[in-house]
Amino acid sequence: MREHRWETQSTLSFEDILSVAGKLRQLGLTSIHEDKEMIGYIEEWEVDHPRRIQALAPWPTEDVTLLHRLDNWQGDFFLLAGHYHSIFQTHQSVNTYCSIAHPWRMTQPLTTLLPEAWLWLGFRHTHGFIRIRVHTTEVITPGETLAKPRDRFWLTDRETAFRTAIQILDLPIEVTQKGARVLLQTDRTDTPLFCSWPDAFGPCQFELNSPDPFEFLVPASQLAATYQGKPAHLRVYLTGFPEPALMDFTGITPDPRFLYRCSIHCTLSDMPELLHLLEPQGRVYGSLAEFQTDYLLPEGEDVAAIVGLVGTNGDFRLEIRLNQRPLPHQATEHWLEELVGHPLIYAPLPAFP
């Protein structure tokens, strides 16, 4: 779901991170120790060759995904997706996954949504899928409210954006409003419809599957065409493939950039080594503590909080995520700064991709 997020204004040393973890324990929270095993996450690790993933061999990894980033790409999306699908068919198994992300643009200005949205055209072992995501101009998390009539703009814009994509894609999906939320439904019985990434007004993303992996190739190309042929930064996600298969994918486009993402089983004390390994470009993060705020802030709303570390460019920062604000925005930020002992800045995660 959508979250509020803060991070430290300046970078921190690893000793600073350990100090914050210790402070949280002193406050009665369960916070991770240096030698405690944790699940970390690696993202945006740019490598010069797919086999560089072997550098992570000392640690167990899961959900290893190689990304092809195609910068300033201009071309025929239908042909590009078809090439990736052809190689996918050669190497597919129950564990493989391939999707291509491309931006699309709203056909009219909307107050509460950014004009650029994204689509994913994907392939799995037994089906294909189309995924659509829109990005709001601000974060209003589930359970939070807006004063009338401002809330109506949010609902109408969301409905308009989804309806636009659905009409271009020619999907059997109905968009309605019910109980101050946008709802999506389909009468298809051969495939599921998934709605996700919700905020206070309903989902910001939906995904429709199909037993026919070719069904969405042409519709996705038509939606991608709303970008009007402008240079775009595309991303292709490849999961579950052995190295020989990954090498087959590299010949589809000239000079793709390779980036890895995965989860990794490590200890907190491993984080500096992992950060060094990811240089010059990559990000590692993990959770230091997860708790309900009413334990420390009984006068506020009881919300879920995560305090974590983020390592990038050789430095660490703290991040704090909340599923709602327990107090008004400025009061929440002040309380969080007192909690961790460092100045913070509001920094929601980017929506794409």
C-alpha positions in Angstrom: 0.0 0.0 0.0 1.0 3.7 -0.2 3.2 4.8 2.6 4.6 8.0 4.2 8.4 7.9 4.2 11.1 10.1 5.8 14.9 9.7 5.5 17.8 11.4 7.3 18.8 14.7 5.7 22.5 13.8 5.8 24.4 10.6 5.4 25.4 8.5 8.5 28.2 6.2 9.4 27.5 2.5 10.2 28.3 3.3 13.8 25.5 5.9 13.7 23.1 3.2 12.5 24.1 0.9 15.3 23.6 3.7 17.8 20.0 4.3 16.6 19.3 0.6 16.8 20.6 0.7 20.4 18.5 3.7 21.2 15.3 2.0 19.9 16.1 -1.0 22.2 16.5 1.3 25.2 13.0 2.6 24.4 11.6 -0.9 24.7 11.4 -1.7 21.0 12.6 -4.9 19.5 15.5 -3.8 17.3 18.0 -6.0 15.4 21.5 -6.7 16.8 24.7 -6.8 14.7 25.0 -10.6 14.7 21.3 -11.2 14.1 20.3 -12.7 10.7 18.1 -10.5 8.7 16.6 -10.3 5.2 18.2 -7.4 3.3 17.2 -6.1 -0.1 19.5 -5.1 -3.0 18.2 -2.8 -5.8 19.6 -0.9 -8.7 22.9 -2.8 -8.6 24.5 -1.9 -11.9 26.9 -4.5 -13.3 29.0 -4.8 -16.4 28.0 -8.5 -17.0 25.2 -10.7 -15.7 27.6 -13.1 -14.1 28.6 -10.4 -11.6 25.8 -11.8 -9.4 28.3 -14.5 -8.4 29.8 -11.9 -6.1 26.9 -12.5 -3.8 27.6 -16.2 -3.5 28.7 -16.1 0.2 25.1 -15.1 1.1 21.8 -17.0 0.3 19.7 -14.9 -2.2 16.1 -15.1 -3.3 14.0 -13.6 -6.1 17.1 -12.7 -8.1 16.0 -10.4 -11.0 18.2 -9.0 -13.8 17.0 -5.8 -15.3 17.7 -4.5 -18.7 17.5 -0.7 -18.7 17.1 0.8 -22.2 17.9 4.5 -22.0 16.3 6.9 -24.5 14.7 4.0 -26.3 12.7 4.8 -29.4 11.2 2.0 -31.5 8.4 -0.4 -32.0 7.2 -1.7 -28.7 5.3 -4.6 -30.3 8.5 -5.9 -31.9 10.6 -5.4 -28.8 8.1 -7.3 -26.6 7.8 -10.0 -29.3 11.6 -10.5 -29.3 11.7 -10.9 -25.5 8.8 -13.2 -25.5 10.4 -15.4 -28.2 13.5 -16.0 -26.0 11.3 -16.3 -23.0 9.5 -19.2 -24.7 12.8 -21.0 -25.3 13.8 -20.9 -21.7 10.6 -20.7 -19.7 9.9 -22.8 -16.7 7.6 -22.7 -13.7 10.0 -20.3 -12.0 10.7 -17.8 -14.8 9.2 -14.4 -15.3 9.7 -11.6 -17.9 8.0 -8.2 -18.1 8.7 -5.0 -20.1 7.8 -1.7 -18.5 7.0 1.3 -20.7 5.5 4.8 -19.9 2.2 6.0 -21.2 0.6 9.4 -21.0 -2.8 10.6 -19.9 -5.0 12.0 -22.7 -6.1 14.9 -20.5 -4.7 16.9 -17.6 -5.7 15.5 -14.2 -5.2 17.5 -11.0 -4.4 14.6 -8.6 -2.3 12.4 -11.0 0.9 12.9 -12.8 0.6 12.9 -16.6 3.0 10.1 -17.0 1.9 6.6 -15.9 3.3 3.1 -16.6 2.4 -0.2 -18.1 4.0 -3.6 -17.7 3.5 -6.3 -20.3 4.5 -9.6 -18.8 4.9 -13.4 -19.3 4.9 -16.3 -16.9 4.9 -20.0 -17.4 1.1 -20.4 -17.8 -0.1 -16.9 -18.7 0.5 -13.4 -19.8 -0.5 -10.2 -18.0 -1.0 -6.4 -18.4 -0.3 -4.2 -15.4 -1.3 -0.5 -15.2 0.0 1.9 -12.5 -0.8 5.6 -12.0 1.0 8.0 -9.7 -0.6 10.6 -7.4 0.6 14.1 -6.8 0.7 13.4 -3.1 0.4 10.5 -0.7 -2.9 10.0 1.0 -2.7 6.5 2.7 -5.5 4.1 3.4 -7.5 5.4 6.4 -6.6 9.0 5.9 -9.2 11.5 4.7 -9.5 14.7 2.7 -12.1 17.4 3.2 -15.0 17.6 0.8 -15.2 18.5 -2.1 -11.5 17.9 -2.6 -11.9 14.1 -2.2 -14.2 14.1 -5.2 -11.4 15.3 -7.5 -9.3 12.3 -6.4 -12.0 9.8 -7.1 -13.0 11.3 -10.5 -9.4 11.6 -11.6 -8.6 8.0 -10.6 -11.7 6.7 -12.4 -10.9 8.8 -15.5 -7.3 7.6 -15.7 -8.2 3.9 -15.3 -11.0 4.2 -17.8 -8.7 5.8 -20.3 -6.2 2.9 -20.1 -9.0 0.3 -20.1 -10.6 1.8 -23.2 -7.3 1.9 -25.1 -6.4 -1.6 -24.1 -10.0 -2.8 -24.8 -10.2 -4.7 -21.6 -13.4 -6.1 -20.1 -13.1 -4.2 -16.9 -15.7 -1.9 -15.3 -14.7 1.1 -13.2 -17.1 2.4 -10.6 -17.2 4.4 -7.3 -18.5 2.9 -4.1 -18.1 4.1 -0.6 -15.6 6.9 -1.5 -13.3 4.4 -3.3 -12.7 3.4 -6.9 -13.6 -0.2 -7.7 -12.5 -2.3 -10.7 -14.4 -5.5 -11.7 -14.4 -7.9 -14.6 -16.9 -10.5 -15.8 -14.2 -12.7 -17.3 -14.1 -16.1 -15.6 -11.0 -17.5 -17.3 -8.5 -15.1 -15.7 -8.0 -13.1 -12.4 -8.0 -9.4 -12.0 -5.7 -8.0 -9.3 -5.9 -4.6 -7.7 -3.0 -3.3 -5.6 -0.9 -0.4 -4.3 -3.9 1.3 -2.6 -4.2 4.7 -1.2 -7.3 6.3 0.5 -9.3 6.2 -2.7 -8.7 2.7 -4.0 -6.0 1.0 -6.0 -3.3 2.8 -7.9 -2.5 -0.3 -9.9 -4.4 -3.2 -11.5 -3.3 -6.3 -13.3 -5.3 -8.6 -15.6 -4.0 -12.0 -16.5 -4.7 -14.1 -19.6 -4.1 -17.7 -20.5 -3.1 -16.5 -23.9 0.4 -14.9 -23.6 -0.1 -13.0 -26.9 -3.5 -11.4 -25.9 -2.0 -8.1 -24.6 0.8 -7.6 -27.1 -1.1 -5.4 -29.5 -3.2 -3.5 -26.9 0.0 -2.8 -24.8 1.6 -1.4 -27.9 -1.4 0.9 -28.5 -1.2 2.2 -24.9 2.6 2.7 -25.3 1.9 4.8 -28.4 0.3 7.5 -26.2 4.0 8.4 -25.4 4.1 9.7 -28.9 7.4 8.1 -29.8 9.4 10.3 -27.4 12.7 8.8 -26.0 11.8 6.7 -23.0 13.7 4.8 -20.3 12.3 1.2 -20.5 13.0 -1.6 -18.1 12.8 -5.3 -18.7 12.6 -7.7 -15.7 14.1 -11.2 -16.0 13.6 -13.6 -13.0 14.5 -17.2 -12.6 16.7 -17.7 -15.7 20.2 -19.4 -15.6 23.1 -17.5 -17.0 23.1 -19.0 -20.5 19.5 -17.8 -20.9 20.3 -14.4 -19.6 23.0 -14.1 -22.2 20.5 -14.9 -25.0 18.4 -11.9 -23.9 21.3 -9.5 -24.1 21.4 -9.5 -27.9 17.9 -8.1 -28.3 18.9 -4.4 -28.1 22.3 -2.7 -28.4 24.1 -1.9 -25.1 21.5 -2.5 -22.5 22.4 -1.5 -18.9 22.3 -4.4 -16.5 21.0 -4.0 -13.0 20.2 -6.6 -10.3 17.7 -6.7 -7.5 17.2 -9.5 -5.0 16.6 -10.3 -1.4 19.6 -11.5 0.6 20.0 -13.4 3.9 22.7 -11.6 5.9 23.5 -10.1 9.3 23.4 -6.4 10.2 27.2 -6.5 10.5 27.4 -7.6 6.8 25.9 -4.3 5.6 29.1 -2.3 5.2 30.7 -5.2 3.2 27.6 -5.5 1.0 27.5 -1.7 0.4 31.2 -1.8 -0.6 30.5 -4.7 -3.0 27.7 -2.8 -4.7 29.9 0.2 -5.6 29.9 2.3 -7.6 26.1 2.0 -8.1 23.6 0.0 -6.1 21.4 0.2 -3.0 21.0 -2.1 0.0 18.4 -1.7 2.7 16.9 -3.6 5.6 14.7 -3.2 8.6 16.1 -2.2 12.1 12.7 -2.2 13.9 9.0 -2.6 13.2 6.4 -1.5 15.8 3.1 0.1 16.5 3.4 3.7 17.4 0.9 3.7 20.3 3.6 2.0 22.5 5.6 5.2 22.4 3.0 7.8 21.3 -0.3 6.9 23.1 -1.8 10.4 22.3 -1.6 9.8 18.6 -3.3 7.4 16.1 -1.9 3.8 16.4 -0.1 3.2 13.1 2.5 0.7 11.8 6.1 2.0 11.6 9.3 0.6 10.2 12.8 2.1 10.9 15.4 0.9 8.4 18.7 1.6 6.9 19.5 2.4 3.3 23.0 2.2 1.9 24.0 3.8 -1.4 27.0 5.6 -2.9 29.2 4.3 0.0 27.0 5.9 2.7 24.1 5.0 4.9 20.9 6.8 5.8 18.0 6.0 8.0 14.5 5.7 6.5 11.2 5.6 8.4 7.9 4.3 6.8 4.4 4.8 8.2 1.2 3.4 6.9 -0.5 6.6 8.3 0.6 9.7 10.2 -0.1 9.3 13.9 -0.1 13.1 14.3 -0.4 16.1 11.8 2.4 16.1 9.3 4.8 18.5 11.1 4.2 17.0 14.5 4.8 13.5 13.1 8.1 14.6 11.6 9.2 16.3 14.8 8.3 13.2 16.8 10.2 10.9 14.4 13.3 13.2 14.6 13.3 12.9 18.4 12.8 9.1 18.1 16.0 8.5 16.0 18.0 11.6 17.0 18.6 12.9 13.5 17.0 15.6 11.2 14.7 14.1 8.7 13.2 15.1 5.3 9.9 13.8 3.9 10.9 11.5 1.0 8.1 9.3 -0.5 9.4 6.5 -2.7 9.1 7.1 -6.4 6.3 5.1 -8.0 8.0 4.0 -11.2 9.5 1.3 -11.7 
